[in-house]
Each structure stands twice: as C-alpha cells, then as structure tokens.
Amino acid sequence: MTIVLLVALIMASSLWVYLDATKHNIGKIEEVTDERKVVSKNSAGGWAFWTMALWIVAFPMYLLKRNQKIVLAKEFPVIVEKRKVKAALLGSFGVLYTAFTFAGTVQASLPACDSADTKSIVKQFLEQPQVGLQFVDLKDVTESGFDSKREIRVCNATLVTTSFTENGDYKVYWHDQEAKIVAVELMD
C-alpha cells in the first residue's frame, strides 16, 4: 500500500508542477540580446514529465528554482494553449497509473493470518474425510512474523472445531503465486 501512496504523491506533484508552471507562465525560453542571454530549458510539460520520472530530484529542484522562474516568466511569459485540456490529460494519466499500481499491489498481496482465504484453507483441510473434523473458527489471531522476501506469514490462533479448541502456530505462504494459490501449514 505504501507504493500506491508514493505513486499517488508523485502523480499529484507532477500535476501541481504543471498547473503551477502554466499559471505563472513558466516555460521554455531562449532570449539572446547584445546585453544578455536568458535561457530556461524546460517547458511546463517538461517540468511535469521530469517530476513524474525523477521525482526525488526534479520536484525539489522545481521548488528551489520556482521563485526565480516566476520572476523570469514575468519578463518572458510563455502562454500555454489548451492548459486545462493538457492538465486533465496529465491528471487522468496520474489517476490511471495510480489505479493500476493499486490493482497490481492488491492482486499480489499474501492473505493475512485471519483472512477469509486462510480460514477457508484451514476448513478445507480439517473437513477432509481422512481428517474428519468440523471447523468452527480461528480466534484470537495474531501475526507473529512476516518474511517479506519469501512472503511467509507466521501466525498464532486458537483453532476451534466441534471436537476441540487448541492454540497453535501456522504459516501462510504462496504455493503458486502466479496462480494465486495460497498454502497454510501447521507448525509443531
């Protein structure tokens, strides 16, 4: 979820940079006279692109140079045509990119210790004919560890069946991540 928030922050920053630059008529200029040479290398769209692509560098750089660019833009304004349309396109791209990032993050998430998927796997195991137990619930579920590299959750819960109630530890991990098949393994 952190990656989704970071992507949303980057996309919002990029849109803000574009709107701010176009509002203040900041743009790409090259003015050469006998007395001086004035150069501004990035257009408003360029600043937005670089903010999106290299946020950690470009966004702070824009903020540092912003006042200087506003002063320069008062003397050499760059008026952007169809500003609102371009901003809407940039904003739409940001929303879609954030949504796709969120969808990818959600799909790849390992189920939690107390998720419906985890409980369903425990129930399927216990209610097999060779095991012959009737699952009731997993109660007081806690996650005691998570190996993010191997994507393994270590959990503790009270297993309640129609025959007994017992506290125990179990692992939740991907049996086949591409196929989204989760495994639950009881630990001794």
QUIBEL-V755542 format. One line per field, one symbol per residue. ss: DSSP state (h for helix, s for strand, l for the rest). phi: phi as a letter, one per 40 degrees, with the letter a starting at -180 (. if undefined). psi: psi as a letter, one per 30 degrees, with the letter a starting at -180 (. if undefined). Layout:
ss = ???
phi = ???
psi = ???
//
This chain:
ss = lhhhhhhhhhhhhhhhhhhhhhhlllllssssllllsssslllhhhhhhhhhhlhhhhhhhhhhhhhhhhhhhhhlllllllhhhhhhhhhhhhhhhhhhhhhhhhhllllllllhhhhhhhhhhhllllllllsssssssssssssllllsssssssssslllssssssssssssllllssssssll
phi = .cccccccccccccccdcccccccgcacbabbbccabbbbcbcdcccccccccbdcbccccccccdcccccccccbcbcccfdcccccccccdcccccccccccccccccdcdbcccccccccdccccdccgbbcbabbfcbccaaccccfbcbbbaccbbcbabacababbaccacccfbbbbbcbc
psi = feeeeeeeeeeeeeeeeeeeeeeghkakljjkleelkkkjfkleeeeeeeeeehefeeeeeeeefeeeeeeefeeikjkkkheeeeeeeeeeeeeeeeeeeeeeeeegkkklegleeeeeeeeeeegkefegljkelklhkljflkjfefikkklkljkklfelkkklklkklkejeefhkkkkkkk.
//
